[in-house]
Amino acid sequence: MLNEEKPLNFIEEIIEEDLRKGTHDGRVLTRFPPEPNGYLHIGHAKSICLNFGLAQRYNGKTNLRFDDTNPVTEETEYVDSIKQDIQWLGFQWAEELYTSDYFETLYTFAIDLINKGLAYVDDSTSEQIAASKGTPTEPGVPTPYRDRSIEENLKLFQEMRDGKYKDGEKVLRVKIDLASPNMHLRDPLLYRIKHAHHHRTGDKWCIYPMYDFAHGQSDSIEKITHSICTLEFIPHRPLYDWLIEKLEIFPSKQYEFARLNMTYTVMSKRKLLQLVNEKYVESWDDPRMPTISGLRRRGYTPASIRNFCERIGVQKRENMIDVGLLEFCIREDLNATAWRRMAVLNPIKLVITNYPDGQTEELIGENNPEVEGGEGSRSIPFSKELWIERDDFMEEPPKKFFRLGPGLSVRLKHAYIVQCHDFIKDEDGNITEVHCTYVPDSKSGEDTSGLKVKGTIHWVSAAHAKEAEVRLYDRLFNEENPASTEDFKASINPNSLQIINKAYIEPDLATAETGKGYQFIRLGYFTLDSKSTEAHLVFNRTVTLKDSWAKEVKKG
């Protein structure tokens, strides 16, 4: 059971009550039922953490069941990506199942409903059916086919299965209540004809169950105890219960929670597919995408996403979560786990004029100062000529500029104190070199100089530096709620990606590992891109060191 100090969410309260009563023989079996028509996003991560987390908490299990009832939009690529994402988040399903596994059983359920006089084949067009359902304030009217005999419905439904009819020519509907205030109970569709190749069943079937029929019955077949859905399925629950009751099958129960809505993000797979197809982003795993694969490629960790989902909790009402909380979670995780390294993104040459020509010195830098023992250390080559950030030098520095300028001194991280005495400009007036002298007895860890300086800057030895492409990712949208705008694509942030073609990195980063986080000192958290090669290193910025957007919001 849960820690008593932490209040239970409403689903945990339901499960604990069921366990107390011995409902379902004390079993807890949840399911995660994605449709394989796109990549999973951060909203799905909330559902994954909830379903798998509840099962773990109460010694239960979770099935992974692919809702593959629409062959037109589904692909094996999506199936594979979904499985990878779930395992990457740290979860493992009890059984890998597919709604298509149950097509024959679902068909027999439909036959049962026909035999009970509860389902009928309708020849009406989709427009005629929509019109016959009425409006929320006016009852529906029966179509001419509602009172067909059981024998005729059985014959027609078999012919639908046999491929005798074209797409849209006939549907199977369930007979409930055309005057119900719940529009979902006004004779909803159970099956439609769709002559399309299915990624698993091939061309065996040309009729496919509607989600509202397949969902609850698949839950029942698997004996799911707690079927957890998002709030939009509340009006569907009476149909879920009605079908289970009429079919007299295992009584799975549906419970609803608020889906994840997050600022500066869209959560619609349809909209995300648009971004991919219309080339606003590189792919489903573009690091600007809110997909789990995109977040992984950007450098987010499974722990940070699980922590985020835990922090936002489980609600009964829709709300908007600040994306800053997700960024806080990854900063918190990477601050404790990311190895520190030095990289220079906007380089200018620094020459230490009193350092011996041709000399190389190996300095030591800890990997992670946040961890006791520093998680070991690495060797950093130091020489006469270094690369520093252009922003760390000013020809006419203002007061409280604790970096380099004429007469100013700083400490070079893990190295020495240097003082600027000169600089060189090109013919266009651009500064090309900064000249300094160093203090030999000011070496970090061995400083006996007695000098105090207020600034520390990072650097990379010019002779030893490796080159890399660095991609600075930012939020994909400028609008807080892009989905609410007339055209969500109009609010795409034109500065969501800045590519630095030639950055200099310390040599140790040439052996960086994909999936590991690195803090580029003073610059942010970065990770090696999954498509990086030994010949062309590419690093992605996961997140800045501080929340720069919060400052902009305050200014606004």
Buried (B, 14 or more C-beta within 10 A) or exposed (E): EEEEEEEBBEBBEBBBEBBEEEBBEBBBBBBBBBBBBBBBBBBBBBBBBBBBBBBBEBEBBBBBBBBBBBBEBBBEEBBEBBBBBBEBBEBEBBEEBBBBBBBEBBBEBBBBBBEEEBBBBBBBEEEEBEBBBBEEEEEBEEBEBBEBEBEEBBEBBEEBBEEEBEEEEBBBBBBBEBEBEBEBBBBBBBBBBBEBEBBBBEEEBBBBBBBBBBBBBBBBBBBBBBBBBBBEBBEBBBBBBBBBEBBEBBBBBBBBBBBBBBBBBBBEBEEBBBBBEEEBBBBBBBBBBBBBBBBBBBBBBBBBBBBBBBEBEBBEEEEEBBBBBBBBBBBBBBBEBBBBBBBBBEBBBBBBEEBEEEEEBEBEBBBBEBEEEBBEBBEBBBBBBBBBBBEBBBEEBEEEBBBBBBEBBBBBBBBBBBBBEEBEEEEEEEBEBBBBBBBEEBBBEEBEBEEEBEEBBBBBBBEBBBEBBBBBBBBBBBBBBBBEEEEBBEBBBEEBBEEBEEBBBBBBBEEBEEBEBBBBBBBBBBBBBBEBEEEEBBBBBBBBBEBEBEEEEEEE
